[in-house]
Amino acid sequence: MRRFSIDLLRAPSDAKDDRLKTMDRSQTSDLRVDRQSSLLALGFGLAAFCLHALFAARYDIFRDELYFIVCGRHPDLGYADQPPLVPLLAAGFYSLGHSLWCLRLPSTLAAAALAWLSVKFVFLLKGDRTAAVLAGLAVTIAPMLMGISATLNTTSFDPLAWTLIAFFLVRALKAEDHKDLLFAGLVAGLDLEIKYALVFWGISLFLGLLLTRERRLLTHRGLWFGLALAGGLALPSFIWQAFHSFPFLELAHAARAKNSDTPPLDFLLNQVLVMSPLLAPLWICGVLAPFWLKPLKGVQFLSIAFISCFLLTLLVHGKDYYIAATYPVMFITGAVAATEILQGATGRLVLTFWTLMASAFSVWIAPLALPVLPVKDLKAFILKFPLRPQAQEKSFKGTLLPQVFADQLGWHDYVNQVGTAWLALPKAERAKTAIKVDNYGEAAALDVYGKPFGLPPALSGHNQYFLWGLRGQNPENLLVVQNNPERLSPYCKTSKVISTTYSPDAMAYENGKAIAYCQGLKIDLKAYWPQIKDYN
């Protein structure tokens, strides 16, 4: 009896010790999982960084990158066709020795951060290491995602930002820690200073939350504080747009005429191709699984957001890359679902074979996404390649190389041809002459590469160049680069064609333009300037 009494007295203490041991084991397990996830995430981040860093400097500066550099050299709160952050990054990083590798370092880091985040996101959803490997691999080797990070552009950061916002929303729902909603707002505000397309993802996420049980998040003040923070960060660019009569809205309207009209089914099939047909089961599973797989029911709103964003892109006749930023989230949920469905030895064998096949396909198609091959070899590859991605703009007709590569080639030829024509003018005439070109790519190439020829700031009516006007010049003559030089006769006392533009690998519409000298302007160029506005 006495021994029994002593045991009774000791029982609560023993039970407490057992609970502490259980908690210790749980904490140790959590630490082990966290350490594993961190190492795996770091591994994929480094792999993605190396992949892009290896090929970053193979060709030359992309058309838009040239334009961003020039915009960033004219710091402002906004520009006609984009918020200010990417131009400022472009000008800043390019100034580090005028290195193409340095210029693209921000987009390379964004690709690495996306791979790192995808692994972390999988573990947040209670996925295992196999799911983490699938997700990390998918966001690293999906052809469209590789291509987006191949240059520094406003889309380079969307996959990371949109995935990070989804990550914070999910973590806020799971951990009831609504500081994450402020972090989501911070990311949204920064992304709005990069590209306005986040509005599509924001609308889509709102619909996803509204139509699911997670709508409770909409009533939490943390979400509205986050939205206020995002709005505050985006406000300077909005004010700039307002002061300039919202040129971005004109540009968005013009884009509908410029972009190719693609039937919905063709658009969907092209999405399967550019994201890799062998990765399609993964993101499709990510869209569908939350509606029937219990572990993912809490993220149904992400599937609805993806579908909504897809439909919005079709509605506005957007290009295929407009919704590329939504796919990483679907790859992540799809990876968790795939490992739930395919379990056991057979399941592991299927996943291993699938991963190897998907990797092989991405290696095969990589020359269309990254500058892997020399230009000569790339041409031969394209001619033998059995698949043809859709032309996203009508102006791409007649160009063999993908636009992302063709627009990196030929700019030095162009500047040399215009520069040679400039130097052919008498020195006294050059002092009274300005250079006018068709588009921002041509103008930016002259501004970035034209210093050895002593070229003046280029003039153009295209986008931000229109708002810069005559750039401090009051010319009596113009050196004009355009098609149909005979159209100059009403504006010039005399005109003559000095040469024409040509580079074998440039976009087709950049070749064959006349470089003409328009001597003795018949018009007041400053008064005439509003008529050359070209927002597109």
Secondary structure, DSSP 8 states (H G I E B T S, - for coil): -HHHHHHHHHHHHHHHHHHHHHHHHHHHHHHHHHHHHHHHHHHHHHHHHHHHHHHTTSS---HHHHHHHHHHTS--S-BTTB-SHHHHHHHHHHTTTS-HHHHTHHHHHHHHHHHHHHHHHHHHTT--HHHHHHHHHHHHH-HHHHHHTTS--TTTTHHHHHHHHHHHHHHHHHH--THHHHHHHHHHHHHHTT-TTHHHHHHHHHHHHHTSGGGGGGG-HHHHHHHHHHHHHHHHHHHHHHHTT-HHHHHHHHHHHHB----HHHHHHHHHHHT-TTTHHHHHHHHHGGGT-GGGGGGHHHHHHHHHHHHHHHHTT--GGGGGGGHHHHHHHHHHHHHHHS-HHHHHHHHHHHHHHHHHHHHHHGGGTS--S-HHHHHHHHHH-S-----SBGGGTT--S-HHHHTTSSHHHHHHHHHHHHHHS-HHHHTTEEEE-SSHHHHHHHHHH-GGGT----B--BTHHHHHTTTT---SEEEEEES-GGGGTTTEEEEEEEEE---TTS-GGGTT-EEEEEEEESS-HHHHGGGG-B--
